[in-house]
Amino acid sequence: MKYSVAEFVRQTSQRNEENNFFDLESSQTLEVNLNGSVWAKLGAMIAYKGNISFKRQGLSEQGLSMVFKKMLSGEGMTLMKAEGTGKLYLADNGKKVRILHLNNETIFVNGNDVLAIENTLQYDIKMMKSVAGMLGGGLFNVKISGTGMVAMTTHGDPITLLVSPDQPLNTDANATVAWSGGLDVVVKTDVSFSDFIGRGSGESIQLAFSGDGWVVLQPYEEVYGEKK
């Protein structure tokens, strides 16, 4: 389909119908209506309007405990603080953006999939329990708790699977984006998958969920540190 310049601008221009703290400007772009501060993924800013300043997350905000956890885990979530008044636009490598509003709730998110966290929320890096000997201890994720909004990203359209006591769930660790705080999860390995050429880094490391809750998956195996 061909557009005139005026039609192209009309089709792609900013939408002003909503004015929530977090709004989806498009399926891949988050608009933050800022009047104060917000934590955002370092490097995710694509544009802003107004008087907004940016500061990389430092020791004073993290504390020594968080620094040591990130060193130990290799956790990929590095945040910046955006402060001021205006509109901030965030995106991450063309991934789709999803907004969750927590109401005194807890969720766990893959650190590489966190796009923005309202500063009313608390977060911490946690290690999942593992089957004996697996990876020398376990895998790491980000625990987000409290009341406020969090934006996360997925490659493609995610699917959410329910977990119940009589229907536990096993997932590929690299395709798992987030899950509800009430679930029990352990890391396990399936050596049969490691025999498949080219597939050993994904399905061989699995997450086993049990309890009551939900798990968000993406149709993509994302390995932290990979080139995009």
C-alpha positions in Angstrom: 0.0 0.0 0.0 1.3 3.4 -0.9 0.8 6.5 1.3 1.1 10.2 0.6 3.4 12.0 3.1 0.4 13.4 4.9 -1.3 9.9 5.2 2.0 8.3 6.4 2.3 10.9 9.1 -1.4 10.4 10.1 -1.0 6.6 10.2 2.2 6.6 12.3 1.7 9.7 14.5 1.6 9.7 18.2 -1.7 8.7 19.8 -3.1 10.9 22.5 -6.2 9.0 23.6 -4.6 7.7 26.8 -2.6 9.4 29.5 -1.7 6.6 31.9 1.7 6.4 33.5 2.5 3.6 31.1 0.8 3.5 27.7 1.4 1.5 24.5 2.3 3.9 21.8 2.5 0.9 19.5 2.9 -2.8 20.1 6.7 -2.3 20.3 6.9 1.1 21.9 6.2 2.1 25.5 5.2 5.7 26.3 5.9 6.8 29.9 3.9 9.9 31.0 6.5 11.1 33.4 6.1 13.4 36.4 8.8 12.2 38.8 11.0 9.2 38.0 10.9 5.8 36.5 13.4 2.9 36.1 14.0 1.9 32.5 16.3 -0.6 30.8 19.6 1.0 30.0 19.7 1.9 26.3 15.9 1.6 25.7 15.2 5.3 25.3 14.3 6.2 21.7 12.9 9.7 22.2 11.5 12.0 24.8 9.7 15.3 25.1 9.9 17.7 28.0 12.5 18.2 30.7 13.9 14.7 31.5 17.3 13.7 32.7 18.9 10.2 32.7 21.2 8.6 35.2 22.7 5.1 35.1 21.8 2.9 38.0 24.5 3.3 40.6 25.7 1.8 43.8 23.6 4.2 45.9 20.4 2.9 44.3 21.5 -0.8 44.1 23.4 -1.3 47.3 26.3 -3.7 47.7 24.0 -6.7 47.9 22.6 -6.1 44.4 26.0 -5.5 42.9 27.3 -8.8 44.2 24.3 -10.6 43.0 24.7 -9.2 39.5 28.4 -10.1 39.5 27.6 -13.7 40.5 24.6 -14.2 38.2 25.7 -12.3 35.1 22.2 -10.9 35.2 21.5 -8.7 32.2 19.2 -6.2 33.7 21.0 -2.8 33.9 18.7 0.1 34.6 18.8 3.8 34.2 16.7 6.3 36.2 14.7 8.8 34.1 13.6 11.9 36.1 11.6 15.0 35.2 8.4 15.9 33.5 7.4 14.9 29.9 6.9 11.9 27.7 9.5 9.2 27.4 9.5 6.6 24.7 11.1 3.2 25.2 11.7 0.2 23.0 14.0 -2.9 22.9 15.2 -4.4 19.7 11.7 -4.5 18.1 10.3 -6.8 20.9 6.6 -6.5 21.8 5.8 -4.6 24.9 3.3 -5.8 27.6 2.2 -3.8 30.6 1.2 -5.3 33.9 -0.3 -3.5 36.9 0.7 -5.1 40.2 -1.7 -4.6 43.1 0.3 -5.7 46.1 1.5 -8.7 44.1 4.7 -10.4 43.2 5.9 -11.6 39.8 9.2 -13.0 38.5 10.6 -11.8 35.1 13.7 -12.7 33.1 16.0 -9.8 33.6 16.6 -9.3 29.9 12.8 -8.9 29.4 12.3 -6.0 31.9 11.7 -2.7 30.0 10.5 -0.4 32.7 9.5 -0.5 36.4 7.5 2.2 38.2 9.5 3.4 41.2 6.7 2.4 43.6 7.8 -1.2 43.0 10.6 -3.1 44.6 12.9 -5.5 42.8 15.6 -8.0 43.6 17.7 -10.7 41.8 16.8 -14.2 43.0 18.2 -17.6 42.3 15.9 -20.5 41.5 16.3 -23.8 43.3 18.0 -26.5 41.1 18.1 -30.2 40.8 21.2 -31.4 42.7 24.4 -30.4 41.0 22.7 -28.5 38.2 24.7 -25.5 37.1 26.4 -25.4 40.5 23.3 -23.9 42.1 20.6 -22.6 39.8 19.4 -19.9 37.4 18.7 -16.2 38.2 15.6 -14.0 37.6 14.2 -10.7 38.9 11.5 -10.6 41.6 9.2 -7.5 41.3 6.8 -6.8 44.2 4.4 -4.1 45.4 1.8 -1.9 43.7 2.6 -0.2 40.4 3.3 -0.8 36.7 5.9 -2.9 35.1 6.6 -3.2 31.3 8.2 -6.3 29.9 9.1 -7.4 26.4 8.7 -10.6 24.3 9.9 -11.7 21.0 6.6 -12.2 19.1 3.2 -12.7 20.8 3.4 -14.4 24.1 1.3 -17.3 25.4 0.3 -17.7 29.1 -0.1 -21.2 30.4 -1.9 -22.0 33.7 -0.3 -24.1 36.4 -2.3 -26.1 39.0 -1.4 -28.7 41.6 -2.7 -31.5 39.3 -1.1 -29.9 36.1 2.5 -28.9 36.7 4.4 -27.4 33.8 7.9 -27.8 32.3 9.3 -25.1 30.0 12.4 -24.2 28.0 14.3 -21.8 30.2 15.3 -19.7 27.2 11.6 -19.2 26.1 10.3 -18.4 29.6 9.6 -14.7 30.2 7.7 -14.4 33.5 5.6 -16.2 36.1 3.4 -15.5 39.1 4.8 -15.2 42.5 3.0 -18.1 44.1 4.6 -20.8 42.0 7.4 -23.2 43.0 10.1 -23.5 40.4 13.2 -25.7 40.1 15.8 -25.9 37.4 16.3 -29.3 35.9 18.2 -30.8 32.9 17.0 -33.4 30.4 20.1 -35.0 28.9 18.1 -36.6 26.1 17.6 -33.2 24.5 21.3 -32.4 24.7 21.9 -35.2 22.2 20.2 -33.2 19.5 22.8 -31.4 17.4 22.3 -27.6 17.7 19.6 -27.9 20.4 21.6 -28.6 23.5 21.6 -25.0 24.9 17.8 -24.7 25.0 15.5 -27.7 25.8 18.2 -29.4 27.9 17.8 -26.7 30.6 14.2 -26.7 31.7 12.1 -25.0 34.4 9.7 -27.1 36.3 6.7 -25.2 37.8 4.2 -26.4 40.3 1.5 -24.9 42.5 -1.2 -22.4 41.4 -0.4 -19.6 38.9 0.7 -18.8 35.4 3.7 -18.7 33.2 4.4 -16.4 30.2 6.3 -17.9 27.3 7.5 -16.4 24.0 7.9 -18.2 20.7 11.7 -17.7 20.7 14.6 -19.0 22.6 16.5 -16.0 24.0 20.0 -16.6 25.4 21.4 -13.7 27.5 24.3 -12.1 25.8 23.4 -13.2 22.3 23.7 -10.8 19.4 20.5 -9.4 18.1 
